[in-house]
Amino acid sequence: MQIRRILLLKSFLLLMIGSILSCKKTQGNSLNKNVSQEINLNKNWIGDIIISDLSFVKSINTSCKLDTPFFGRSDKKIKEDNTKCVLSKIKYDYSKLNSLQTKTFIGSIPPEIKLFIKKHQQEKAKDVDLEYQTYLYIEKNKIISDSVIIYESINYSEALTVKNRYYYLNKDKIYLLDFVEDESGSSVEKWSEHKIDLNGKISLIKQEIIANQNTSIKSDNNSWEGIYWLYPYDLNSQKVGNYYVNFFNDNKEFGFSGENEFNYKINYNSVDNKLYIFDLDDASSKNPLAIIYKGKDKYYIKSNLIKLERSDVKETKNGYQINWAKSSDDVPDSPQ
């Protein structure tokens, strides 16, 4: 009889413990659900919901690749390309974030977490023409617990490239899209989904690295071989010096031979009718020292390092017209 009572008591205790744990689990799930339902964000600052759609993101590279050269497109062709590219489905105006003047409250996560956005000001890099950044700040008990860049637009005009980050905020979820716009069209670099927890920390849930399919046709590097030069002074001037690019298998360099001379050993990237010239000693740089553009029967060069004093050479959208010869033996002695 005593053993039976003990067994009954144990069964009762196990039943009570199971009931308590089940109740706590239900309460926990209910609490998380209620917290999620209570999150209200200012709709003026949540971004575009389409950023959270991974199928949309994966369609960017194919739909936004240009099938004709960027320059020289007719207005009709530009309109067709823009309509075909799925980025045109984005209706949220992210550029309005550039006008933010102060830290802006956009919502809260009960009971203690508040969300703010703020435009970030930093010293502009020398190779950047325009740069905008907006941060999302997470505050718990009036202390910043975490932050992340949710919007970014960086314009590298020398490389004809713009790097962007767009976002979408949905309650405690953050969706980020990184993409690049250049002469070949628009292409995705990365997409990610994040979550803000009750400790005010941002954690990564999912990330997709999207392969870039915007691969332009590479030109035959031998077609660029030769010497390029530009005399920067008036032809009747007594000044000496040329801007030059030597592009040979055993010697590739860009420089100036006059006063304040310089010389760079160069690396290069040949895309369609453009030769992008990079500093060989600065492998981390994504911005070229110069760009040579090949026209029908003329060459042009664009570079921030080139300063012209002569009045008979005008800068075009592709830069200054530059001379070309097959070898240094073909370069004339007199300025051109």
ZADREN-944239 format. One record per atom (N, C-alpha, C): residue in one letter; x, y, z. Coordinates in steps of 0.2 Angstrom, whole numbers, padded with zeros to 4 digits, always signed. Atoms other than C-alpha are relative to their C-alpha. Layout:
AXYZ ...
***
This chain:
M+0004-0006+0000 M+0000+0000+0000 M+0004+0006+0000 Q-0004-0006-0001 Q+0014+0012+0005 Q+0004+0001-0007 I-0003-0001+0006 I+0023+0009-0012 I-0005+0002-0005 R+0005-0003+0005 R+0007+0012-0022 R-0001+0007+0001 R+0001-0007-0001 R+0005+0029-0013 R+0006+0004-0003 I-0006-0004+0002 I+0023+0034-0017 I-0001+0000-0008 L+0000+0000+0008 L+0020+0029-0036 L-0005+0005-0002 L+0005-0005+0001 L+0004+0039-0036 L+0002+0007+0001 L-0002-0007-0002 L+0012+0054-0028 L+0005+0002-0006 K-0004-0002+0005 K+0026+0053-0041 K-0003+0002-0007 S+0004-0001+0007 S+0014+0052-0056 S-0003+0007+0001 F+0003-0006+0000 F+0005+0067-0049 F+0005+0006-0001 L-0005-0005+0000 L+0021+0077-0047 L+0002+0001-0007 L-0002+0000+0007 L+0026+0073-0065 L-0005+0003-0004 L+0006-0003+0003 L+0009+0078-0071 L+0000+0008+0001 M+0000-0007-0002 M+0010+0095-0062 M+0006+0003-0004 I-0006-0003+0003 I+0028+0098-0069 I-0001+0001-0007 G+0001+0000+0007 G+0023+0094-0086 G-0005+0006-0002 S+0005-0006+0001 S+0008+0106-0085 S+0003+0007+0001 I-0004-0006-0001 I+0019+0120-0078 I+0004+0002-0006 L-0005-0001+0005 L+0032+0118-0092 L-0004+0002-0006 S+0004-0002+0006 S+0018+0118-0105 S-0003+0007+0000 C+0003-0007-0001 C+0010+0133-0098 C+0005+0006-0001 K-0005-0005+0001 K+0026+0143-0098 K+0002+0000-0007 K-0002+0000+0007 K+0030+0138-0116 K-0006+0004-0004 T+0006-0004+0003 T+0012+0144-0121 T+0001+0007+0001 Q-0001-0007-0001 Q+0015+0160-0112 Q+0005+0003-0003 G-0006-0003+0004 G+0032+0162-0120 G-0002+0002-0007 N+0002-0001+0007 N+0025+0160-0137 N-0005+0005-0001 S+0005-0005+0000 S+0010+0171-0133 S+0004+0007+0001 L-0003-0006-0001 L+0022+0184-0127 L+0004+0003-0006 N-0004-0002+0006 N+0033+0184-0142 N-0005+0002-0006 K+0005-0002+0005 K+0017+0185-0153 K-0003+0006+0001 N+0003-0006-0002 N+0010+0199-0143 N+0005+0006-0001 V-0005-0005+0001 V+0026+0209-0144 V+0001+0002-0007 S+0000-0002+0008 S+0027+0207-0163 S-0006+0004-0002 Q+0006-0004+0002 Q+0010+0213-0164 Q-0001+0007+0002 E+0000-0007-0003 E+0013+0228-0154 E+0005+0005-0003 I-0005-0004+0004 I+0028+0234-0165 I-0004+0004-0005 N+0003-0004+0005 N+0022+0249-0174 N+0006+0005-0003 L-0005-0004+0003 L+0034+0258-0186 L-0003+0006-0005 N+0002-0006+0004 N+0032+0275-0195 N+0001-0002-0007 K+0000+0002+0007 K+0027+0270-0213 K+0004+0004-0005 N-0004-0004+0005 N+0036+0285-0220 N+0008-0002+0000 W-0007+0002+0000 W+0053+0277-0216 W+0001-0007+0000 I-0001+0007+0000 I+0051+0258-0218 I+0003-0003-0006 G-0003+0003+0007 G+0057+0257-0236 G-0005-0003-0004 D+0005+0004+0005 D+0049+0246-0250 D+0000-0007+0002 I+0001+0007-0002 I+0042+0230-0246 I+0003-0005-0005 I-0002+0005+0005 I+0048+0222-0262 I+0007-0002+0001 I-0007+0002-0002 I+0066+0222-0255 I+0000-0006+0004 S+0000+0007-0004 S+0060+0207-0244 S-0001-0006-0004 D+0002+0006+0004 D+0055+0197-0259 D+0006-0003-0004 L-0006+0003+0002 L+0070+0186-0263 L-0001-0002-0008 S+0001+0001+0007 S+0062+0181-0280 S+0001+0006-0004 F-0001-0006+0003 F+0062+0199-0285 F+0008+0002+0000 V-0007-0001+0000 V+0080+0201-0280 V+0004-0004-0005 K-0004+0004+0005 K+0086+0186-0290 K-0001+0001-0007 S+0002-0002+0006 S+0078+0193-0305 S+0003+0007-0003 I-0003-0006+0002 I+0088+0209-0305 I+0005+0000-0005 N-0006+0001+0004 N+0104+0203-0313 N-0002-0001-0008 T+0002+0002+0007 T+0095+0196-0329 T-0004+0006-0003 S+0004-0005+0003 S+0082+0210-0331 S+0003+0006-0001 C-0004-0006+0000 C+0094+0224-0328 C+0006+0001-0004 K-0006+0000+0004 K+0108+0219-0339 K-0001+0004-0007 L+0001-0004+0006 L+0110+0231-0354 L+0003-0004-0006 D-0002+0004+0006 D+0111+0223-0371 D+0003+0004-0006 T-0003-0004+0005 T+0118+0238-0380 T+0005+0005+0005 P-0004-0005-0004 P+0132+0251-0374 P-0004+0005+0003 F+0003-0005-0004 F+0127+0263-0361 F-0001+0007-0003 F+0000-0006+0003 F+0132+0278-0370 F-0003+0000-0007 G+0003+0000+0007 G+0123+0283-0386 G-0007-0003-0001 R+0007+0003+0000 R+0106+0275-0382 R-0005+0006-0001 S+0005-0005+0002 S+0091+0284-0389 S-0005+0000+0006 D+0005-0001-0005 D+0078+0291-0377 D-0005-0006+0001 K+0005+0005+0001 K+0066+0277-0383 K+0004-0007+0003 K-0004+0006-0002 K+0080+0263-0379 K+0001+0001+0008 I-0001-0001-0007 I+0083+0271-0362 I-0006-0002+0004 K+0006+0001-0003 K+0065+0270-0358 K-0002-0007+0000 E+0001+0007+0000 E+0064+0252-0363 E+0004-0004+0005 D-0005+0003-0005 D+0079+0247-0353 D-0003+0001+0007 N+0002-0001-0007 N+0072+0255-0337 N-0007-0003+0001 T+0006+0004-0001 T+0055+0247-0340 T+0001-0007+0001 K-0002+0007-0001 K+0063+0230-0342 K+0003-0002+0007 C-0003+0002-0007 C+0073+0231-0326 C-0005+0000+0006 V+0005+0000-0005 V+0063+0226-0311 V+0002+0005+0006 L-0002-0005-0005 L+0072+0239-0300 L-0005+0006-0001 S+0006-0006+0001 S+0058+0251-0308 S-0006-0002+0004 K+0005+0001-0004 K+0046+0242-0297 K+0000+0003+0007 I-0001-0003-0006 I+0053+0250-0282 I-0003+0007+0000 K+0004-0007+0000 K+0041+0265-0278 K+0003+0004+0006 Y-0002-0005-0006 Y+0049+0271-0261 Y+0006+0004-0003 D-0005-0004+0001 D+0060+0286-0263 D+0005+0000+0005 Y-0006+0001-0005 Y+0076+0282-0254 Y+0004+0006+0000 S-0004-0006+0000 S+0084+0299-0259 S-0003+0005+0005 K+0002-0005-0005 K+0073+0308-0246 K+0004-0001+0006 L-0004+0001-0006 L+0084+0300-0233 L+0006+0005+0000 N-0006-0005+0000 N+0098+0312-0239 N-0002+0007+0003 S+0002-0007-0003 S+0088+0327-0232 S-0001-0001+0008 L+0001+0000-0007 L+0087+0320-0214 L+0005+0005+0004 Q-0005-0004-0004 Q+0094+0333-0202 Q+0001-0002+0007 T-0001+0003-0007 T+0092+0325-0185 T-0002-0007+0001 K+0002+0006-0002 K+0090+0309-0177 K-0008-0001+0000 T+0007+0000+0001 T+0072+0303-0181 T-0003-0007+0003 F+0003+0006-0004 F+0062+0291-0170 F-0005-0003-0005 I+0004+0003+0005 I+0053+0278-0181 I-0005-0005+0003 G+0004+0005-0003 G+0045+0266-0169 G+0004-0003+0006 S-0003+0004-0006 S+0048+0254-0154 S-0002-0007+0000 I+0002+0007-0001 I+0048+0236-0149 I-0001-0001+0008 P+0001+0000-0007 P+0040+0234-0132 P+0004-0006+0003 P+0002-0006-0004 P+0044+0235-0118 P+0005+0006+0000 E-0005-0005-0001 E+0061+0245-0119 E+0004+0002-0006 I-0005-0002+0006 I+0068+0246-0137 I-0003+0005-0004 K+0003-0005+0005 K+0066+0261-0148 K+0005+0000-0006 L-0004+0000+0006 L+0072+0263-0166 L+0000+0007-0003 F-0001-0007+0003 F+0079+0279-0174 F+0004-0001-0006 I-0004+0000+0006 I+0087+0283-0190 I+0003+0007+0000 K-0004-0006+0000 K+0100+0296-0193 K+0005+0000-0006 K-0005+0000+0005 K+0110+0302-0208 K+0007+0001+0002 H-0007+0000-0003 H+0129+0299-0206 H+0004+0004-0004 Q-0004-0004+0004 Q+0141+0312-0211 Q+0008-0003+0001 Q-0007+0002-0001 Q+0159+0307-0214 Q+0004+0003-0006 E-0004-0003+0005 E+0174+0313-0224 E+0000-0004-0006 K+0001+0003+0006 K+0172+0310-0242 K+0007-0003-0003 A-0006+0002+0003 A+0186+0299-0250 A+0001+0003-0006 K-0002-0004+0006 K+0196+0307-0264 K-0003-0003-0006 D+0003+0003+0006 D+0189+0295-0277 D-0008-0001+0000 V+0007+0000+0000 V+0171+0297-0272 V-0003+0007-0001 D+0003-0006+0002 D+0160+0311-0279 D-0006+0002+0005 L+0006-0001-0004 L+0144+0309-0269 L+0000-0006+0005 E+0001+0005-0005 E+0141+0299-0253 E-0005+0001+0005 Y+0005+0000-0005 Y+0126+0296-0243 Y-0001-0006+0004 Q+0001+0006-0004 Q+0123+0285-0228 Q-0005+0001+0005 T+0004-0001-0005 T+0109+0282-0216 T+0000-0006+0005 Y+0000+0006-0005 Y+0110+0271-0200 Y-0007-0001+0003 L+0005+0002-0005 L+0097+0262-0190 L+0003-0001+0006 Y-0002+0001-0007 Y+0100+0264-0172 Y-0005-0003+0005 I+0004+0004-0005 I+0093+0252-0159 I+0002+0002+0007 E-0001-0002-0007 E+0091+0259-0141 E-0004-0004+0005 K+0004+0004-0005 K+0087+0249-0126 K+0002+0004+0007 N-0001-0004-0006 N+0085+0259-0110 N+0004+0006-0001 K-0003-0006+0002 K+0091+0275-0119 K+0007-0001-0001 I-0007+0001+0002 I+0108+0267-0123 I+0000-0004-0006 I+0000+0003+0007 I+0112+0262-0141 I+0003-0007+0001 S-0002+0007-0001 S+0113+0243-0141 S+0003-0003-0006 D-0002+0003+0007 D+0116+0240-0160 D-0001+0005-0005 S+0002-0004+0006 S+0116+0249-0177 S+0002-0003-0006 V-0001+0003+0006 V+0117+0245-0195 V-0001+0005-0006 I+0002-0005+0006 I+0118+0255-0212 I-0005-0003-0003 I+0006+0003+0004 I+0101+0253-0220 I+0000+0003-0007 Y+0000-0003+0006 Y+0104+0265-0234 Y+0006+0003-0002 E-0006-0003+0002 E+0119+0270-0244 E+0000+0001-0008 S-0001-0001+0007 S+0123+0278-0261 S+0007+0003-0001 I-0007-0002+0001 I+0141+0280-0266 I+0001+0001-0008 N-0001-0001+0007 N+0145+0288-0283 N+0007+0001-0002 Y-0007+0000+0002 Y+0162+0284-0291 Y+0000+0002-0008 S+0002-0002+0007 S+0160+0295-0307 S+0006-0002-0004 E-0006+0002+0004 E+0178+0291-0313 E-0001-0007-0003 A+0002+0007+0003 A+0173+0273-0314 A-0007-0001-0002 L+0007+0001+0002 L+0156+0276-0319 L-0004-0005+0004 T+0003+0005-0004 T+0149+0266-0305 T-0003+0003+0006 V+0004-0002-0006 V+0136+0269-0291 V-0001-0006+0004 K+0002+0006-0004 K+0135+0257-0276 K-0005+0002+0005 N+0007-0001-0004 N+0118+0256-0267 N-0001-0005+0005 R+0003+0004-0004 R+0110+0249-0252 R-0007+0002+0002 Y+0007-0002-0002 Y+0091+0249-0250 Y-0002-0005+0006 Y+0002+0004-0006 Y+0081+0242-0235 Y-0007+0000+0000 Y+0007+0000-0002 Y+0064+0237-0229 Y+0000-0002+0007 L+0001+0002-0007 L+0059+0236-0211 L-0007-0002+0001 N+0006+0003-0002 N+0045+0225-0205 N+0000-0003+0007 K+0001+0001-0007 K+0041+0225-0187 K+0008-0001+0003 D-0006+0001-0003 D+0057+0217-0179 D+0005-0003-0006 K-0004+0002+0005 K+0064+0212-0196 K+0003+0005-0005 I-0003-0005+0004 I+0077+0221-0207 I+0002-0004-0006 Y-0002+0003+0007 Y+0080+0217-0226 Y+0004+0005-0003 L-0005-0004+0004 L+0095+0224-0235 L+0002-0003-0006 L-0002+0002+0007 L+0099+0224-0253 L+0006+0004-0002 D-0005-0004+0003 D+0116+0229-0260 D+0001-0001-0007 F-0001+0001+0007 F+0118+0232-0278 F+0004+0006-0003 V-0005-0005+0004 V+0129+0241-0291 V-0003+0002-0007 E+0002-0003+0007 E+0125+0252-0306 E+0006+0002-0004 D-0006-0002+0004 D+0138+0254-0320 D-0002-0001-0007 E+0002+0000+0007 E+0139+0254-0339 E-0003-0006-0002 S+0003+0006+0002 S+0134+0236-0340 S-0008-0001+0002 G+0007+0000-0002 G+0117+0239-0331 G+0001+0000+0008 S+0000+0000-0007 S+0113+0235-0313 S+0000-0008+0002 S-0001+0007-0002 S+0118+0219-0303 S+0000+0000+0008 V+0000+0001-0008 V+0116+0213-0285 V+0006-0003+0002 E-0006+0003-0003 E+0130+0210-0274 E-0002-0005+0006 K+0002+0003-0006 K+0121+0204-0258 K-0007+0002+0002 W+0006-0001-0003 W+0104+0202-0250 W+0000-0004+0007 S+0000+0003-0007 S+0101+0198-0231 S-0006+0002+0004 E+0005+0000-0005 E+0088+0196-0218 E+0002+0000+0007 H-0002-0001-0007 H+0090+0202-0200 H-0005+0000+0005 K+0005+0000-0005 K+0081+0201-0184 K+0002+0004+0006 I-0002-0004-0006 I+0081+0213-0169 I-0003-0004+0006 D+0003+0004-0005 D+0079+0203-0153 D-0001+0004+0006 L+0002-0003-0005 L+0073+0208-0136 L+0005+0003+0004 N-0005-0003-0003 N+0090+0213-0130 N+0003+0006-0004 G-0002-0006+0004 G+0091+0226-0144 G+0006-0002-0004 K-0006+0002+0004 K+0104+0216-0154 K-0003-0002-0007 I+0002+0002+0007 I+0103+0213-0173 I+0004-0006-0002 S-0003+0007+0002 S+0106+0195-0179 S-0002-0001-0007 L+0001+0002+0007 L+0108+0188-0196 L-0004-0006+0000 I+0005+0006+0001 I+0094+0176-0201 I+0002-0004-0006 K-0001+0003+0006 K+0098+0173-0219 K+0004+0005-0005 Q-0004-0004+0005 Q+0110+0179-0233 Q+0001-0003-0006 E-0001+0003+0006 E+0111+0177-0251 E+0005+0004-0004 I-0005-0003+0005 I+0127+0181-0262 I-0002-0001-0007 I+0003+0001+0006 I+0120+0184-0279 I+0005+0000-0005 A-0006+0000+0005 A+0132+0179-0294 A-0002+0006-0005 N+0001-0006+0004 N+0134+0194-0305 N+0000-0003-0008 Q+0001+0003+0007 Q+0128+0189-0323 Q+0001+0006-0005 N-0002-0005+0005 N+0132+0206-0330 N+0007+0000-0003 T-0007+0000+0002 T+0148+0201-0338 T+0000+0003-0007 S+0000-0003+0006 S+0152+0212-0352 S+0005-0004-0005 I-0004+0003+0005 I+0161+0206-0368 I+0007+0003+0001 K-0007-0002-0001 K+0180+0207-0365 K+0003+0002-0007 S-0003-0001+0007 S+0190+0215-0379 S+0007-0003+0000 D-0007+0003+0001 D+0206+0208-0386 D+0005+0005+0003 N-0005-0005-0003 N+0220+0216-0375 N+0005+0002-0006 N-0004-0002+0005 N+0231+0215-0391 N-0002+0006-0004 S+0002-0006+0004 S+0220+0228-0399 S+0001+0007+0003 W-0002-0006-0003 W+0225+0241-0386 W+0008+0001+0000 E-0008+0000+0000 E+0244+0238-0389 E+0002+0007-0003 G-0003-0006+0003 G+0254+0254-0392 G+0001+0005+0005 I-0002-0006-0005 I+0259+0271-0385 I-0005+0005-0002 Y+0005-0006+0000 Y+0246+0285-0381 Y+0003+0006+0003 W-0003-0006-0003 W+0251+0303-0378 W-0004+0006-0002 L+0004-0006+0001 L+0244+0320-0376 L+0004+0006+0003 Y-0003-0006-0002 Y+0253+0336-0376 Y-0004+0006+0003 P+0005-0004-0004 P+0245+0348-0363 P+0000+0007-0001 Y-0001-0008+0000 Y+0252+0365-0368 Y-0002+0002-0008 D+0001-0002+0007 D+0248+0376-0383 D+0006-0002-0005 L-0005+0003+0004 L+0258+0370-0398 L+0006+0005-0002 N-0005-0005+0001 N+0268+0386-0399 N+0004+0001+0006 S-0003+0000-0006 S+0273+0384-0381 S+0007-0003+0000 Q-0006+0003-0001 Q+0291+0381-0376 Q+0001-0006+0006 K+0000+0005-0005 K+0286+0369-0362 K+0001-0007-0003 V-0002+0007+0002 V+0291+0351-0362 V-0004-0005+0004 G+0003+0005-0004 G+0281+0336-0357 G-0006-0003-0004 N+0006+0004+0003 N+0268+0323-0362 N-0003-0004+0005 Y+0003+0006-0004 Y+0255+0313-0353 Y+0000-0006-0005 Y-0002+0006+0004 Y+0258+0295-0359 Y-0003-0006+0003 V+0002+0006-0002 V+0251+0278-0358 V+0004-0005-0005 N-0003+0005+0004 N+0263+0264-0364 N-0004-0007+0002 F+0004+0006-0001 F+0253+0248-0366 F+0003-0006-0005 F-0003+0006+0003 F+0264+0233-0371 F+0001-0006+0004 N+0000+0007-0004 N+0266+0215-0365 N+0005+0001+0005 D-0006+0000-0005 D+0283+0219-0356 D+0000+0007+0003 N+0000-0006-0003 N+0279+0237-0351 N-0007+0004-0001 K+0006-0004-0001 K+0263+0245-0345 K+0000+0005+0005 E+0000-0005-0005 E+0263+0262-0337 E-0004+0006-0003 F+0004-0006+0001 F+0254+0279-0336 F+0004+0005+0004 G-0004-0005-0004 G+0263+0295-0332 G+0000+0007-0004 F-0001-0007+0003 F+0268+0313-0336 F+0008+0001+0000 S-0008-0001+0001 S+0286+0318-0343 S+0002+0007+0001 G-0002-0007-0001 G+0286+0336-0339 G+0001+0002+0007 E+0000-0002-0006 E+0286+0347-0324 E-0005-0003+0005 N+0005+0004-0004 N+0278+0338-0309 N-0001-0007-0003 E+0001+0006+0004 E+0281+0322-0318 E-0002-0006+0005 F+0002+0005-0004 F+0274+0306-0311 F+0000-0006-0005 N+0000+0007+0004 N+0274+0287-0317 N-0003-0005+0004 Y+0003+0005-0003 Y+0263+0273-0312 Y+0001-0007-0004 K+0001+0006+0003 K+0265+0255-0316 K-0007-0002+0000 I+0007+0001+0000 I+0248+0249-0321 I-0002-0007-0001 N+0004+0006+0002 N+0236+0235-0321 N-0006+0003-0004 Y+0005-0003+0004 Y+0221+0236-0332 Y-0006-0005+0000 N+0006+0004+0001 N+0203+0230-0336 N-0003+0002-0007 S+0003-0002+0006 S+0197+0230-0354 S-0007-0003-0001 V+0007+0002+0000 V+0178+0230-0356 V-0003+0004-0006 D+0003-0003+0006 D+0170+0233-0373 D+0005+0005-0003 N-0005-0005+0003 N+0178+0249-0380 N+0003+0005+0005 K-0003-0004-0005 K+0185+0255-0364 K+0006-0004+0003 L-0005+0003-0003 L+0202+0252-0356 L+0001+0004+0007 Y-0001-0003-0007 Y+0202+0255-0337 Y+0007-0001+0003 I-0007+0000-0002 I+0219+0259-0330 I+0001+0001+0008 F+0000+0000-0007 F+0223+0255-0312 F+0008+0000+0003 D-0006+0000-0003 D+0238+0258-0300 D+0002-0007+0002 L-0003+0007-0001 L+0248+0241-0300 L+0001-0001+0008 D-0002+0001-0007 D+0254+0245-0282 D-0006+0002+0005 D+0006-0001-0005 D+0236+0249-0275 D-0005-0005-0002 A+0005+0006+0003 A+0227+0232-0278 A-0007+0001+0003 S+0007+0000-0003 S+0213+0237-0266 S-0004+0006-0003 S+0004-0005+0004 S+0208+0252-0277 S-0005-0002-0005 K+0005+0002+0005 K+0192+0250-0287 K-0001+0005-0005 N+0001-0005+0005 N+0194+0266-0296 N+0006+0002-0004 P-0005-0001+0005 P+0204+0269-0311 P+0004+0006+0000 L-0003-0006+0001 L+0218+0281-0313 L-0002+0004-0007 A+0002-0003+0006 A+0212+0284-0331 A-0004-0005-0004 I+0004+0004+0004 I+0200+0277-0344 I+0002+0002-0007 I+0000-0001+0007 I+0204+0276-0362 I-0006-0003-0004 Y+0006+0002+0004 Y+0189+0276-0374 Y+0002-0001-0007 K-0002+0001+0007 K+0191+0269-0392 K-0006+0001-0004 G+0005-0001+0005 G+0180+0277-0405 G+0001-0003-0006 K+0000+0003+0007 K+0178+0273-0423 K+0007+0000-0003 D-0007-0001+0002 D+0195+0280-0428 D+0004+0005+0004 K-0003-0004-0004 K+0200+0290-0413 K+0000-0003+0007 Y+0000+0002-0007 Y+0205+0288-0395 Y-0001+0006+0005 Y+0001-0005-0005 Y+0200+0298-0379 Y+0003-0003+0007 I-0002+0002-0007 I+0207+0298-0361 I-0003+0005+0005 K+0003-0003-0006 K+0199+0303-0345 K+0003-0001+0006 S-0003+0001-0006 S+0208+0306-0329 S+0000+0006+0004 N+0000-0006-0005 N+0208+0318-0314 N+0007+0002+0000 L-0007-0002+0000 L+0227+0318-0316 L+0002+0004-0006 I-0002-0004+0006 I+0227+0327-0333 I-0002+0007+0001 K+0001-0008+0000 K+0228+0346-0333 K+0002+0003-0007 L-0001-0002+0007 L+0227+0354-0350 L+0000+0008+0000 E-0001-0007+0001 E+0233+0372-0354 E-0002+0002-0007 R+0001-0002+0007 R+0230+0372-0373 R-0007+0001-0001 S+0007-0003+0001 S+0214+0380-0380 S-0003-0004-0006 D+0003+0003+0006 D+0212+0369-0396 D-0002-0007+0001 V+0003+0007-0001 V+0208+0353-0387 V-0005+0001+0005 K+0006+0000-0004 K+0191+0352-0379 K-0002-0007+0003 E+0002+0006-0003 E+0185+0339-0366 E-0007-0002-0002 T+0006+0003+0002 T+0171+0328-0372 T-0003-0004+0005 K+0003+0004-0006 K+0160+0316-0362 K+0005-0006+0001 N-0005+0005+0000 N+0174+0303-0366 N+0007+0002+0002 G-0007-0003-0002 G+0188+0314-0361 G+0003+0004-0005 Y-0004-0003+0005 Y+0202+0322-0371 Y+0002-0005-0006 Q-0002+0004+0005 Q+0206+0316-0388 Q+0008-0001+0001 I-0007+0002-0001 I+0223+0307-0387 I+0003-0003-0006 N-0003+0003+0006 N+0236+0302-0400 N+0002-0007+0001 W-0002+0007-0001 W+0241+0284-0403 W+0005-0002-0006 A-0004+0003+0005 A+0255+0275-0412 A+0002-0007+0002 K-0001+0007-0001 K+0260+0257-0414 K+0007-0001+0005 S-0006+0001-0004 S+0277+0260-0406 S+0003+0007+0001 S-0003-0006-0001 S+0288+0274-0399 S+0004+0003-0006 D-0004-0003+0006 D+0298+0275-0416 D-0005+0004-0004 D+0004-0003+0005 D+0282+0281-0424 D-0003+0007+0003 V+0003-0007-0003 V+0279+0296-0412 V+0005+0005-0002 P-0004-0005+0003 P+0284+0312-0420 P+0004+0004+0005 D-0004-0004-0005 D+0297+0324-0412 D-0004+0006+0002 S+0003-0006-0001 S+0286+0339-0413 S-0007-0001+0004 P+0006+0001-0004 P+0271+0342-0401 P-0006-0001-0005 Q+0006+0000+0004 Q+0254+0337-0408 Q-0006+0001+0005 
***
